[in-house]
């Protein structure tokens, strides 16, 4: 398969697929690796202890791409995994990144982060802000722990409180449920925020079920017509693939993917330099693209 | 990713084994884990390395879990069998608090493994004490050797043993010297780790002085 194939360009019905032609590079994501201290059965990356489907990114991998990104108007470096603090280079990478741009780290806020807290606290005085987004899947601690391990809700919540207390910006990620009332689902976290000393207005980002990597999900196909019929120019501009890229290391080779959700499809590996990747038109053929199209899902906090 | 041959499988108690693999020049840090595979089941589980950094072998302390996918397989291996392993990884670094800071090790069960790795690596400062909790005397790994390397506080929860504290390892905490710059390294069951973390924080230790390695919740 390639980006000139019919599958990339056309839906199974033969209609031209919807696409995004990237306009800018506000945010550069780094996938730190699928190695994680937790083994959550629903993980969209399939991460688990010792996993190396996506390998650890090294400081030497990070540096040239970070330097290439800065003059392209970059506003933020962001990091996801796996669990980023399992990666042994994470603190060194953050140390460099924070001298140049604000950073966002998606973390489970358990042992890997807790054990590096002394180094992390030192970043409170960095030239740019460091933000953390912590997964609290459900407001019911038992439901969260059913997927992430006993006691992990309380542990993550406590760590969130400590990060906030140290002056870092924090947000949480939760799972969307069918039929939920979003305001009610968010409000159910209030008592936990109070318990941890977090502001009532702590940001909550909700995500649909993205399914396991490599899944074939039955979702409507997004055509070129859909993009103009159902979306405004502003909404199209808000697609992550319009303003970000993600660096992934697989089989010893770095690739630049269209966004954080499509690294299981090699068609979305857009090259090894940002200059090259920014030229590539991104068609919305991945089943996870439908979440962005239908729900405006975005991993970004821009 | 690589394959390592079994050099030895030693049984310590009914459920506790020490698996020894050829090292094959694999580099690791004290506190690192390796994911060991049961290839037939296409499953892996992480185990802390228990050998010293200068040893020619890789050692692991394994509890055979009833209904487990990987541990029963590992406990049936024979000398010369091959085990697939993923590259080392870890975030727990026993004794890495600096040369002048006092520190203690506290383990339950097979959580002794990263502390064995530390103590088996030469020329490292000794911990103030190593507290080690197990269910029965036959679960203890390297008791005499541990006692020769540091001050060992042993707690056995389910049987009496002469000269050994009968009870949980947490009951030995109050015997530790009260030192404000103490670093605490914990490895084992989450309940022990949370209880000990709270105990020390309530006595004024900053959370950055408490280092944790929780057992993974699967067999």
Interface residues (C-beta under 8 A of the other chain):
Chain A: X35 X37 X39 X49 X50 X51 X52 X56 X85 X86 X88 X110 X111 X112 X114 X115 X116 X117 X118 X121 X149 X150 X151 X155 X162
Chain B: X1 X33 X34 X35 X44 X45 X46 X86 X87 X89 X91 X92 X93 X190 X194 X207 X208 X211 X212 X213 X214 X216 X217 X218
